[in-house]
């Protein structure tokens, strides 16, 4: 059971990191396009939404454990 909990923790941490990297990459590309006076692709907005969703779902496990640890 301990190994399963570690695996869930690693997966949620991975989701958080991957989601954050997707958002950072999309924002960088979006600002780079604006700096070069090119139109921003609508796909970048979807990547930001996707990355945010992944990061929130991944971080929710950490928040749940934190709240559960605070309860007596």
C-alpha positions as CSV (number, residue, x, y, z in Angstrom):
1,X,0.0,0.0,0.0
2,X,2.9,2.3,0.8
3,X,4.2,1.8,-2.8
4,X,0.9,2.7,-4.3
5,X,0.8,6.0,-2.3
6,X,4.3,6.8,-3.5
7,X,3.3,6.1,-7.1
8,X,0.2,8.4,-6.8
9,X,2.4,11.1,-5.3
10,X,4.9,10.8,-8.1
11,X,2.2,10.9,-10.7
12,X,0.5,13.9,-9.2
13,X,3.9,15.7,-9.0
14,X,4.6,14.8,-12.6
15,X,1.2,16.1,-13.7
16,X,1.9,19.4,-11.8
17,X,5.3,19.8,-13.4
18,X,4.2,18.9,-16.9
19,X,1.2,21.2,-16.7
20,X,3.4,24.1,-15.5
21,X,5.8,23.5,-18.3
22,X,3.0,23.4,-20.9
23,X,1.8,26.8,-19.6
24,X,5.2,28.3,-19.6
25,X,6.0,27.1,-23.1
26,X,2.7,28.4,-24.5
27,X,3.1,31.8,-22.8
28,X,6.6,32.1,-24.1
29,X,5.5,31.3,-27.6
30,X,2.6,33.7,-27.4
31,X,4.8,36.6,-26.2
32,X,7.4,35.7,-28.7
33,X,4.8,35.9,-31.5
34,X,3.6,39.3,-30.2
35,X,7.1,40.7,-30.0
36,X,7.6,39.8,-33.7
37,X,4.3,41.4,-34.7
38,X,2.7,38.1,-35.7
39,X,-0.8,37.0,-34.8
40,X,-1.1,34.7,-31.8
41,X,-2.4,31.2,-32.7
42,X,-5.6,30.2,-30.9
43,X,-4.0,26.8,-30.1
44,X,-1.8,28.6,-27.6
45,X,-4.8,29.5,-25.5
46,X,-5.9,25.9,-25.5
47,X,-2.4,24.8,-24.4
48,X,-2.6,27.3,-21.6
49,X,-6.0,25.9,-20.5
50,X,-4.7,22.3,-20.8
51,X,-1.6,23.0,-18.8
52,X,-3.5,24.8,-16.1
53,X,-5.9,21.9,-15.8
54,X,-3.1,19.4,-15.5
55,X,-1.3,21.5,-12.9
56,X,-4.5,22.0,-10.8
57,X,-5.4,18.3,-10.9
58,X,-1.8,17.4,-10.0
59,X,-1.6,19.9,-7.2
60,X,-5.0,18.9,-5.8
61,X,-3.5,15.7,-4.4
62,X,-0.9,17.7,-2.5
63,X,-3.6,20.0,-1.2
64,X,-5.8,17.1,-0.2
65,X,-3.0,15.5,1.8
66,X,-2.1,18.8,3.5
67,X,-5.7,19.4,4.6
68,X,-6.1,15.8,5.7
69,X,-2.9,16.1,7.7
70,X,-4.2,19.2,9.5
71,X,-7.3,17.5,10.7
72,X,-7.0,15.9,14.1
